[in-house]
Amino acid sequence: MRTVPLTTTTRGAVGPHRRRVLAGGAAALLTGGAAALLGGCAGSPDPEHDSAAELLRIRAGRDSAALLERYDATVAAHTGLAARLRPLRAEVARHTEAFGPRPAPSPSPSASPSPSAPRVQVPADEKAALAALADAERRTADARTTALAGAPPELARLLASVAAAGAVHAYLLGSGGAAT
């Protein structure tokens, strides 16, 4: 059996040599470039990135809360759809919670909204109401998919998961097979 050495002795244009990397790091530290040297480290704080991620998380939470309000308004307008929409609405409620601090709670389907609260317009026809709900799910899923590019990894995974769930909700609502 042939043994393979743990280090290679070939030198060339493969990449920087260990001595050069160490020398460059030492030079950066001596010249005050420690921040530049450590800038790529995962643990370094980036307040601008953190605040952008927080704004993205807040916006996603608001979108989920608006979607939840649309579900509640649809159930209030079409009580016959309540059992069919209940599982999808429960998912949207979990998505709202997953994005952080809960926004102001939406009124229950049987509660009357306050006069100053914006009211979601629900079509009088059940099929049209389901189509409007499917469109809202689709728009929200599309917005989350678009937001993935600017999200840090943990938030991107959450956005992708919730966007996928929203796309499935839109399909189920549009096909008439919502959570049977």
C-alpha positions, -999 to 999 in steps of 0.1 A, spaced: 0 0 0 13 34 -9 12 62 16 3 97 7 22 126 23 1 149 44 17 180 28 25 187 -8 59 200 -19 47 213 -53 48 251 -56 34 272 -83 4 294 -92 -20 272 -72 -26 298 -46 -8 319 -19 17 302 3 11 300 40 40 323 48 26 350 25 -9 347 40 6 350 75 29 378 65 0 397 49 -22 392 81 6 405 103 12 435 80 -26 443 81 -26 441 119 5 463 122 -9 489 98 -43 491 116 -61 470 90 -75 445 115 -111 455 106 -104 448 70 -87 415 78 -116 404 101 -144 419 79 -151 385 63 -155 367 96 -190 354 104 -190 367 139 -183 403 131 -213 426 137 -227 445 107 -253 470 120 -264 481 86 -270 445 75 -287 437 108 -311 466 105 -319 457 69 -326 422 79 -348 434 108 -368 456 84 -372 427 61 -384 405 90 -409 433 101 -422 437 65 -427 399 62 -445 398 96 -468 426 84 -475 408 51 -485 377 71 -507 398 94 -524 413 64 -529 379 49 -543 367 82 -567 396 82 -578 387 47 -585 351 58 -606 364 87 -625 388 65 -632 360 40 -645 336 67 -666 364 81 -682 371 47 -685 334 38 -691 313 69 -695 282 47 -658 284 39 -647 284 76 -639 247 79 -621 247 45 -600 277 53 -592 269 89 -560 249 83 -546 274 58 -554 303 82 -537 284 110 -505 281 89 -506 319 81 -510 326 118 -479 305 125 -460 323 98 -470 356 114 -455 344 147 -424 331 131 -414 365 118 -411 380 153 -431 401 176 -467 399 169 -484 428 153 -516 440 167 -540 411 167 -565 410 139 -602 408 150 -618 374 152 -642 365 123 -672 371 145 -659 404 161 -669 436 144 -639 458 135 -634 492 149 -646 521 127 -610 533 121 -596 498 112 -591 493 74 -616 467 62 -606 441 36 -630 440 7 -642 404 1 -661 395 -31 -697 384 -25 -693 353 -46 -675 324 -28 -654 314 -59 -643 350 -64 -635 353 -27 -613 322 -29 -597 336 -60 -589 369 -43 -574 350 -13 -553 329 -37 -541 361 -54 -531 376 -21 -512 344 -12 -495 344 -46 -485 381 -43 -472 376 -8 -452 344 -18 -437 363 -48 -427 392 -26 -410 368 -2 -392 351 -30 -379 384 -43 -367 394 -8 -345 363 -5 -317 380 -23 -312 406 4 -318 383 34 -292 368 57 -291 330 56 -314 323 86 -341 347 75 -337 336 38 -345 300 49 -376 312 67 -387 334 38 -382 305 14 -401 281 35 -430 305 40 -430 315 4 -433 278 -6 -462 273 18 -479 304 4 -475 291 -32 -491 258 -21 -519 278 -4 -525 297 -36 -526 265 -56 -550 249 -32 -573 279 -31 -572 283 -69 -579 246 -75 -608 244 -52 -590 217 -31 -581 239 -1 -572 216 28 -599 190 25 
